């Protein structure tokens, strides 16, 4: 393994992230203007004890006025380890900071994995900040903040893990007993700056745009009308074109973690969607419909960017209670199923297939399935035919028909639709 290369990749990523924060205007250090901040790669600072310069990975130099020496320096040490980072690495970094004098210097460890318990204790006792950076994570809008409680929960879960399902954040950090979700707030705390309250807007649950199924049906119908949809697979690329969304399709992200496999990304500021191919065309279409949903449901008001991973496509409604991020994912999934399977066309096609397959309502339901071989065979033939017609997975169709009340499932061991969807998601 090329440890130098992967170390440089993390340095490049954190450097680029800080530059993005700076270029966005006021997201970097709170009250300090961006033009008073200098972000440096491989900076060198003189050590009297060594009689030489000491090199670090990345730094931010803060100046109250131009041309003055830095009033404060924030130094980042990037450790791209596959396993937990040991305490010896933290001690070495702390010693390097001491060599150059720490009166006006703050140190931050940047990791992609967790710290060993001993390393965490050393970092905390020596007042070093900790950042966990995930380039595929969720990114909140800095100027329109979710409640601090919600965001700190996501940040803490990103760094330490959680029994509950929380989305991993692009940027999660810890300093002095608090967890942070963005560079601006974190570095403000590290630098000892205070954010002006007027800059902070807290998002409450009542402000979050939550649409019921009928409202989403109307919303997707507008898009169908916009592209002149008639029948068959919905032309999602044409929808992107009409909405002026720049769509790119590329090879898989290379993420081998099955649960966190990266499927797509929405860049709201630049109106871009990227879909990552993994050899599953129907899942790609669902992912694209999901990302279109984020745009059409105005989630850009609350997020700067959003990445879709495999587990996002299987958010259960029960997981949305008290979790606004899961609510957004659940809404985007509902939107995707409605967009891919227009109600009128779906019901019409199912009715045609019921006649063709001689599926009748004998008092048990519109589409009745139990463990009898003939009923099972006809049921799966119907799903397969609908899947072929709309170029959408059988799992999505099954869930959509179930939500419309079309299916009566009387199998002795009825399928757990959410569990099956998690396993096949969607194929």
C-alpha positions, 0 to 999 in steps of 0.5 A: 500500500502506498501510504504516502499517496493515500496520505497526500489524498487526504491532505488534498481533500481537506485542503480543497474542503477548506478552500471551498469553505473560504470561497463560499464567503463567510463559512470558514472562521466565523467573524474573520473575513476570508481575505484575512485567511491564508490556507497553505499546503506543506507549510514550514514553521521555524523551531528554535529548539531544533534550529530548523523548520518543521513541516506540517500538512495543512495550515490556516494563518489568521490575520486581523489585518493584511501584511501583519504576521499571523495572529493565530495559526491552525495546523492540520495533521492528516492521517489516512489510516485504514485502521484506528489511529494510535496514540503515538501518532497523536503524541508525535504531532503534539510534540511538533507543535510544542517545538514551534511554540503553541501560544498562538497555534492550534492543532487538529488531527484529521482522520478517515477512521476512528482514533484508538481510545488511548489516542482520543484521550491524548488528543483531548488532554492536549486540547487537540481538535479531531476531524473525521473527513468522509468525501462522500458524506452529507453536507449541511448548509452552513448559513441555514443550520439545523438545530444544534442538537440534530447536527451534533448527533450526526457529527458524533455518530459519524465519528464514534458510530451509532446503533441508530441509523445516521447519515455519515457527514462529509465533515465531523469534528470534536473539540473541547467536549462538543461535536461539529458538522462544518469547518466554520463552526469548528474552527471558530471554536478552535480559534476562540471566535464567537459567531454573530447570532444574526448569521445563524438560522435554526431550522425547525421541524415545522419549517421542513417541507414534508409532502404527503403521497397525494402531493408528491403524486401531483408534483411528479405529474407536473414533470410527466406533463413537462416532458410529454410523457405517454407510457413506458419508461420515464425519460429521466435524462429529459427531465434533467434537461428540462430542469437545467440539471447537468447530469453525468454518468460515471463508473462506480466510485470504488467504494467496496463497503456494501452498505455505504456503496456510493450511488449518486451525488447532488450538487445543489449550488451548481445544479449537477447530478452524478450517478455512479454505475455499478452494473445495475441499470434499474437501480441507477434509474431509481437513484437518478429519480431520487436525486431529481426528487431532492431538487424538485422537493427544494431540499437545496434550501437545507443542504449544500450537497447530498450523496446517495448511498445504498442504505438511503434507498431503504429508509423506513418511514419509522426511521423518519421520526425525529430525524430530518435527514431521514425524512428527506431521504424517505421523501426522495424515495417516495418521489422516485417511485411516483416518478418512475411509476405514474399512477394512471399508467401503472394501474392501466398496465396492471389491469391489462396483465390481470386479464392476460394472466387471468388474475381475478378478484374472487373476493380476496383482493385486486391482486391476491397472492398466497402460497399456491403455486399458480398464484405465486407464478402469476404474481411474479409474472405480473411483477416481471412484466411491469418491471420490463415495461417501466424499466423499474425494479420488481421491488419498487413496483411491489412497494408502489402497488402495496401503497396503492392498496392493490396487493393482498399478500396472504403467504404463510411467510409474507415477504418483509418488503423493507428487508427484501428491499434492503437486500436487493436494493433495487435490482 
